[in-house]
Amino acid sequence: MHMVWTLTRKEWQLLRRERGVVFWLVLLPILFMLVFGSVFGRSGQSKITVPVADLDRTAASRTFIAELARDGGFRVSAVPASEVAGAKERMAAGKQSLLVVVPRGFGAAADGSGPPVAVTVYRDATSQVTTGVLAAIEAEVGRYRNGRIAAELAARGLTRPQVAALLAGPVGVADRPVNARGFDILGQIVPGYTVMFAFYAIISLGRRLLRDRESGMTARMMVSGLTPWRYLAGVWLPYGLVVVVQCAVLLGFGRAVFGVHLGNAPALVLIVLALALCVSSIGMALSMWVKSENQVNAWTQLLSLGGAVLGGLWFPPDLMPGFLQTAGRLTPQYWAQQALQTVMVRGGHLANILFPLGVLLAFSAAAFAVAMWGFPRYLRSSFR
């Protein structure tokens, strides 16, 4: 074991000299989290600005606009009647995506003294934001419609409970969340990018093994009596530690900056350790068979990005076709993400992640076996 620790210390010292490791494994994922977390997460919940032209200019229209802003969570930007035509021209030119026009006669229609009118929503159909605004306006208009119906029923002698029963409808919706905690997009972003960038440690590991092979360092260590498994263990330990530190920094960043819930600490530690073991084992297996650093880079990109897509690190697997969901279960990224979300999002504990942990350990064992199988070939090339 003394030789294993000696090799581990040597690899750790070499790692500390590689400045690119800090960028690729820590700074870049933090940048990704900041950008996507700010756009989609809680820190990026800046209100959508909705341009509204109030052509009616009555108390009823002002109340409608205020309620729309309050209930929909929008920021209203008033558009004078004289600028409505210009706003439509900007939409036609692709310079504006939304315009809401409250027509003249809105107040009269709302109190029943005038004919029905329609609130017009001019929107860019390619923008998802405008779809949400349209739904909010339809919901607000629906409340006005129900108010009109309730007033008419009350005028005909129905009591308030009778009116409420009629407006409730025959079928309702009962929302019963089953997870211990709610979900927002940060519960996808933080664990997803943590898992994704953990696999980039394979680049540094592969480069180190290739350089040891090309310099003859591996051959000299084998001549000194170091066994293959001890050599591989001595390489695995420092890179496994790098992944552990990386995950701790990224998850801690998510907690400190975005307030992400980390969940049960013992379960989270075991997930990180299993992920570190899996990443470093796959990296060693890959390094036994590649011939150059370019191949290491290419395979790492394929494993990292391909696994990120199939494993549901960028978006929930439920959004993918069935065959891609099945393929995703064949990736270690999928199981690492499921384990992290079980703890961080669903409030799970160790008993809830035993199966994902087992799958990650199985990947690790299989990869280590491949590394041991390919080691004689790797060693022969070191003697050349």
LOKE-242256 format. One record per residue (C-alpha): residue number from 0; residue in three letters; x, y, z. Coordinates in steps of 0.001 Angstrom, whole numbers, plus 500000, padded with zeros to 6 digits. Example, Ala and Ser with C-alpha at 12.3 -4.5 7.8 and 13.67 -1.06 7.14 Angstrom:
2
SITE  num  residuo      px      py      pz
SITE    0      ala  512300  495500  507800
SITE    1      ser  513670  498940  507140
***
This chain:
384
SITE  num  residuo      px      py      pz
SITE    0      met  500000  500000  500000
SITE    1      his  502982  502289  500533
SITE    2      met  503621  502314  496783
SITE    3      val  499975  503099  496118
SITE    4      trp  500051  506123  498413
SITE    5      thr  503362  507250  496921
SITE    6      leu  501866  507114  493432
SITE    7      thr  498738  508871  494662
SITE    8      arg  500766  511746  496119
SITE    9      lys  502729  512044  492888
SITE   10      glu  499553  512233  490798
SITE   11      trp  497988  514764  493165
SITE   12      gln  501014  517027  492956
SITE   13      leu  500936  516857  489165
SITE   14      leu  497226  517647  489165
SITE   15      arg  497760  520748  491256
SITE   16      arg  500067  522108  488556
SITE   17      glu  497423  521804  485835
SITE   18      arg  495621  525142  485882
SITE   19      gly  493210  524011  483200
SITE   20      val  491698  521503  485629
SITE   21      val  490257  524291  487769
SITE   22      phe  488696  525976  484725
SITE   23      trp  487158  522895  483136
SITE   24      leu  485976  521205  486305
SITE   25      val  484960  524160  488492
SITE   26      leu  484865  527581  486813
SITE   27      leu  483139  526517  483591
SITE   28      pro  480305  524590  485286
SITE   29      ile  479821  527490  487708
SITE   30      leu  479496  529797  484696
SITE   31      phe  476901  527476  483156
SITE   32      met  474960  527358  486420
SITE   33      leu  475024  531132  486715
SITE   34      val  473815  531700  483168
SITE   35      phe  471069  529083  483058
SITE   36      gly  470146  529502  486707
SITE   37      ser  469742  533254  486227
SITE   38      val  467630  532785  483102
SITE   39      phe  465392  529964  484298
SITE   40      gly  465828  529847  488063
SITE   41      arg  464695  531858  491037
SITE   42      ser  467416  534485  490639
SITE   43      gly  466182  535071  487094
SITE   44      gln  462520  535538  487932
SITE   45      ser  462417  539051  486570
SITE   46      lys  458876  539876  485558
SITE   47      ile  457880  539693  481921
SITE   48      thr  457039  543105  480495
SITE   49      val  453679  543139  478701
SITE   50      pro  452924  546167  476476
SITE   51      val  449260  547079  477015
SITE   52      ala  447266  549678  475117
SITE   53      asp  444219  550784  477137
SITE   54      leu  441858  552284  474577
SITE   55      asp  438923  552317  477021
SITE   56      arg  440614  554288  479803
SITE   57      thr  437907  553539  482370
SITE   58      ala  438103  552383  485959
SITE   59      ala  437092  548894  484817
SITE   60      ser  439868  548664  482220
SITE   61      arg  442450  549939  484695
SITE   62      thr  441285  547376  487247
SITE   63      phe  441506  544620  484629
SITE   64      ile  445085  545574  483737
SITE   65      ala  446102  545806  487395
SITE   66      glu  444610  542384  488150
SITE   67      leu  446339  540919  485102
SITE   68      ala  449692  542226  486297
SITE   69      arg  449099  540994  489838
SITE   70      asp  447728  537527  489060
SITE   71      gly  449956  536831  486068
SITE   72      gly  453126  538181  487639
SITE   73      phe  453732  540571  484747
SITE   74      arg  455103  544066  484492
SITE   75      val  452763  546230  482400
SITE   76      ser  454153  548779  479983
SITE   77      ala  451536  551323  478937
SITE   78      val  451264  551920  475190
SITE   79      pro  449468  555151  474130
SITE   80      ala  446678  554738  471603
SITE   81      ser  448677  556780  469107
SITE   82      glu  451497  554201  469170
SITE   83      val  449415  551045  468631
SITE   84      ala  449953  551120  464864
SITE   85      gly  453707  551523  465364
SITE   86      ala  453760  548615  467812
SITE   87      lys  452037  546406  465231
SITE   88      glu  454656  547407  462660
SITE   89      arg  457449  546474  465079
SITE   90      met  455833  543087  465586
SITE   91      ala  455645  542554  461828
SITE   92      ala  459357  543390  461615
SITE   93      gly  460199  540941  464406
SITE   94      lys  461294  543705  466806
SITE   95      gln  458468  543120  469299
SITE   96      ser  456787  539894  470342
SITE   97      leu  453686  540999  472213
SITE   98      leu  450968  543652  472349
SITE   99      val  447711  543585  474340
SITE  100      val  444909  545931  473356
SITE  101      val  441987  546600  475709
SITE  102      pro  439252  547931  473382
SITE  103      arg  436883  550819  473821
SITE  104      gly  433652  549696  475449
SITE  105      phe  435434  547323  477858
SITE  106      gly  433974  548995  480937
SITE  107      ala  430452  548936  479537
SITE  108      ala  430787  545293  478565
SITE  109      ala  432154  544425  482003
SITE  110      asp  429195  545933  483883
SITE  111      gly  426640  544604  481410
SITE  112      ser  425551  547951  480024
SITE  113      gly  427195  547427  476633
SITE  114      pro  427764  544746  474025
SITE  115      pro  430539  542123  474450
SITE  116      val  434042  543092  473397
SITE  117      ala  437313  541183  472971
SITE  118      val  440711  541914  474462
SITE  119      thr  443094  541482  471518
SITE  120      val  446455  539812  472028
SITE  121      tyr  448931  540321  469185
SITE  122      arg  451742  537852  469750
SITE  123      asp  454653  536147  468072
SITE  124      ala  453513  532544  467802
SITE  125      thr  457115  531304  467955
SITE  126      ser  457648  532742  471447
SITE  127      gln  456823  530531  474418
SITE  128      val  456606  533584  476654
SITE  129      thr  453639  534951  474727
SITE  130      thr  451779  531656  475164
SITE  131      gly  451919  532073  478930
SITE  132      val  450691  535657  478695
SITE  133      leu  447780  534573  476486
SITE  134      ala  446796  531889  479002
SITE  135      ala  446899  534412  481845
SITE  136      ile  444694  536862  479922
SITE  137      glu  442210  534122  479061
SITE  138      ala  442050  533161  482747
SITE  139      glu  441462  536790  483744
SITE  140      val  438733  537203  481116
SITE  141      gly  437205  533955  482360
SITE  142      arg  436878  535457  485836
SITE  143      tyr  435019  538412  484357
SITE  144      arg  432715  536023  482521
SITE  145      asn  432018  534070  485696
SITE  146      gly  431332  537325  487542
SITE  147      arg  428798  538316  484908
SITE  148      ile  427103  534915  485151
SITE  149      ala  427084  535081  488946
SITE  150      ala  425442  538527  488864
SITE  151      glu  422784  537301  486438
SITE  152      leu  422009  534243  488578
SITE  153      ala  421832  536331  491714
SITE  154      ala  419402  538702  489981
SITE  155      arg  417183  535691  489316
SITE  156      gly  416990  534865  492996
SITE  157      leu  419694  532257  493498
SITE  158      thr  421603  532341  496760
SITE  159      arg  425401  532637  496948
SITE  160      pro  425925  528918  497722
SITE  161      gln  423711  528010  494768
SITE  162      val  425634  530323  492458
SITE  163      ala  428960  528977  493706
SITE  164      ala  427792  525389  493163
SITE  165      leu  426738  526148  489584
SITE  166      leu  429997  527961  488740
SITE  167      ala  432125  525179  490282
SITE  168      gly  431123  522805  487515
SITE  169      pro  430607  519020  487657
SITE  170      val  434320  518140  487564
SITE  171      gly  437178  519757  489451
SITE  172      val  440910  519231  489879
SITE  173      ala  442502  518104  493155
SITE  174      asp  446227  518822  493289
SITE  175      arg  448023  516328  495559
SITE  176      pro  451833  516634  495255
SITE  177      val  453525  513387  496320
SITE  178      asn  457101  514632  496611
SITE  179      ala  458375  515876  499940
SITE  180      arg  459618  519074  498281
SITE  181      gly  458511  521181  495362
SITE  182      phe  460442  521324  492098
SITE  183      asp  461849  524186  490101
SITE  184      ile  464291  524248  487218
SITE  185      leu  467258  524691  489568
SITE  186      gly  466607  521167  490788
SITE  187      gln  467485  520143  487238
SITE  188      ile  470308  522582  486526
SITE  189      val  472501  522243  489620
SITE  190      pro  472700  518435  489871
SITE  191      gly  472662  518115  486078
SITE  192      tyr  475724  520268  485451
SITE  193      thr  477467  518791  488486
SITE  194      val  477167  515305  487000
SITE  195      met  477942  516428  483462
SITE  196      phe  481182  518215  484273
SITE  197      ala  482341  515463  486626
SITE  198      phe  482977  513379  483504
SITE  199      tyr  485372  516005  482173
SITE  200      ala  487868  514780  484755
SITE  201      ile  488425  511914  482322
SITE  202      ile  490410  514284  480100
SITE  203      ser  493039  514967  482766
SITE  204      leu  493159  511339  483829
SITE  205      gly  493589  510117  480254
SITE  206      arg  496301  512649  479499
SITE  207      arg  498234  511619  482595
SITE  208      leu  498119  507917  481748
SITE  209      leu  499142  508596  478148
SITE  210      arg  502068  510742  479230
SITE  211      asp  503202  508085  481714
SITE  212      arg  503053  505528  478924
SITE  213      glu  504883  507633  476373
SITE  214      ser  507596  508716  478806
SITE  215      gly  508246  505153  479932
SITE  216      met  507217  505999  483498
SITE  217      thr  504697  503170  483599
SITE  218      ala  507281  500643  482419
SITE  219      arg  509769  501748  485066
SITE  220      met  507161  501473  487819
SITE  221      met  506188  497992  486672
SITE  222      val  509835  496899  486695
SITE  223      ser  510062  498126  490279
SITE  224      gly  507493  495509  491289
SITE  225      leu  504281  497569  491287
SITE  226      thr  501299  495359  490433
SITE  227      pro  498722  496483  487855
SITE  228      trp  495870  496912  490317
SITE  229      arg  498040  498969  492656
SITE  230      tyr  499140  501166  489796
SITE  231      leu  495554  501731  488705
SITE  232      ala  494458  502332  492302
SITE  233      gly  497232  504892  492713
SITE  234      val  495943  506712  489635
SITE  235      trp  492291  506386  490615
SITE  236      leu  492570  507879  494100
SITE  237      pro  493709  511415  493210
SITE  238      tyr  491268  511759  490310
SITE  239      gly  488460  510337  492396
SITE  240      leu  489323  512950  495010
SITE  241      val  489216  515648  492329
SITE  242      val  485662  514645  491406
SITE  243      val  484633  514621  495070
SITE  244      val  486024  518132  495589
SITE  245      gln  484473  519309  492333
SITE  246      cys  481014  518018  493278
SITE  247      ala  481291  519526  496754
SITE  248      val  482173  522930  495286
SITE  249      leu  479415  522882  492649
SITE  250      leu  476675  521650  494970
SITE  251      gly  477830  524122  497614
SITE  252      phe  477709  526885  495006
SITE  253      gly  474154  525914  494103
SITE  254      arg  473202  526059  497745
SITE  255      ala  474947  529370  498468
SITE  256      val  473896  531265  495330
SITE  257      phe  470523  529766  494392
SITE  258      gly  469412  528356  497735
SITE  259      val  469088  524842  496318
SITE  260      his  468063  522264  498905
SITE  261      leu  470788  519610  499248
SITE  262      gly  468823  517120  501303
SITE  263      asn  470110  514257  503430
SITE  264      ala  473876  514731  503880
SITE  265      pro  474935  511043  504280
SITE  266      ala  472983  510060  501171
SITE  267      leu  474461  512971  499219
SITE  268      val  478012  512014  500261
SITE  269      leu  477509  508429  499114
SITE  270      ile  476188  509585  495743
SITE  271      val  479229  511815  495221
SITE  272      leu  481605  509011  496195
SITE  273      ala  479872  506563  493856
SITE  274      leu  479985  509114  491047
SITE  275      ala  483691  509757  491642
SITE  276      leu  484415  506038  491567
SITE  277      cys  482404  505632  488371
SITE  278      val  484020  508579  486549
SITE  279      ser  487597  507627  487412
SITE  280      ser  487011  503958  486584
SITE  281      ile  485551  504827  483177
SITE  282      gly  488467  507202  482598
SITE  283      met  491005  504449  483330
SITE  284      ala  489196  501977  481101
SITE  285      leu  489150  504478  478242
SITE  286      ser  492833  505347  478710
SITE  287      met  493903  501739  478287
SITE  288      trp  492662  501687  474694
SITE  289      val  493106  505166  473218
SITE  290      lys  496246  506043  471269
SITE  291      ser  496439  509815  471621
SITE  292      glu  495242  512791  473643
SITE  293      asn  492972  513801  470772
SITE  294      gln  491176  510491  471125
SITE  295      val  490855  511068  474862
SITE  296      asn  489295  514468  474212
SITE  297      ala  486937  513129  471549
SITE  298      trp  485729  510185  473615
SITE  299      thr  485305  512346  476698
SITE  300      gln  483186  514841  474774
SITE  301      leu  481084  511994  473400
SITE  302      leu  480616  510409  476827
SITE  303      ser  479973  513710  478592
SITE  304      leu  477671  515420  476098
SITE  305      gly  475988  512257  474828
SITE  306      gly  475419  511064  478364
SITE  307      ala  474133  514494  479367
SITE  308      val  471446  514391  476674
SITE  309      leu  470412  510769  477108
SITE  310      gly  470800  510827  480881
SITE  311      gly  468448  513759  481357
SITE  312      leu  471001  516216  482690
SITE  313      trp  469851  519122  480510
SITE  314      phe  466113  518461  480663
SITE  315      pro  463858  515862  482317
SITE  316      pro  463858  512463  480559
SITE  317      asp  460049  512575  480418
SITE  318      leu  460348  515135  477613
SITE  319      met  462204  512664  475375
SITE  320      pro  460778  509923  473121
SITE  321      gly  460358  506516  474695
SITE  322      phe  463313  504891  472954
SITE  323      leu  465637  507678  474115
SITE  324      gln  464366  507291  477663
SITE  325      thr  465244  503599  477470
SITE  326      ala  468682  504403  476062
SITE  327      gly  469222  506954  478831
SITE  328      arg  468915  504247  481465
SITE  329      leu  472030  502653  480008
SITE  330      thr  474145  505658  480987
SITE  331      pro  475693  506287  484415
SITE  332      gln  474684  509943  484154
SITE  333      tyr  471019  508975  484302
SITE  334      trp  471413  507078  487561
SITE  335      ala  473597  509741  489149
SITE  336      gln  471031  512415  488265
SITE  337      gln  468143  510301  489544
SITE  338      ala  469940  509696  492826
SITE  339      leu  470760  513392  493296
SITE  340      gln  467224  514512  492490
SITE  341      thr  465763  511870  494792
SITE  342      val  467712  513403  497670
SITE  343      met  467690  517085  496689
SITE  344      val  464234  517462  495135
SITE  345      arg  462132  514613  496520
SITE  346      gly  463528  514669  500040
SITE  347      gly  464726  511051  499856
SITE  348      his  467174  509300  502136
SITE  349      leu  469690  506492  501803
SITE  350      ala  467029  503801  501526
SITE  351      asn  465577  505578  498470
SITE  352      ile  468827  505626  496465
SITE  353      leu  470171  502120  497027
SITE  354      phe  469327  500979  493500
SITE  355      pro  470925  503992  491694
SITE  356      leu  473992  503617  493906
SITE  357      gly  474165  499944  493010
SITE  358      val  473995  500764  489302
SITE  359      leu  476813  503328  489622
SITE  360      leu  478951  500785  491482
SITE  361      ala  478201  498195  488780
SITE  362      phe  479373  500648  486111
SITE  363      ser  482507  501244  488183
SITE  364      ala  483256  497541  488575
SITE  365      ala  482715  496874  484874
SITE  366      ala  484938  499791  483880
SITE  367      phe  487696  498736  486298
SITE  368      ala  487548  495209  484852
SITE  369      val  487948  496648  481350
SITE  370      ala  490902  498690  482573
SITE  371      met  492547  495589  484050
SITE  372      trp  491893  493691  480828
SITE  373      gly  493454  496417  478704
SITE  374      phe  496406  497052  481017
SITE  375      pro  498772  494474  479397
SITE  376      arg  498269  496184  476045
SITE  377      tyr  498846  499578  477631
SITE  378      leu  501984  498289  479362
SITE  379      arg  503438  496764  476182
SITE  380      ser  503153  500119  474414
SITE  381      ser  505013  501721  477330
SITE  382      phe  508071  499524  476680
SITE  383      arg  508328  500598  473044
***
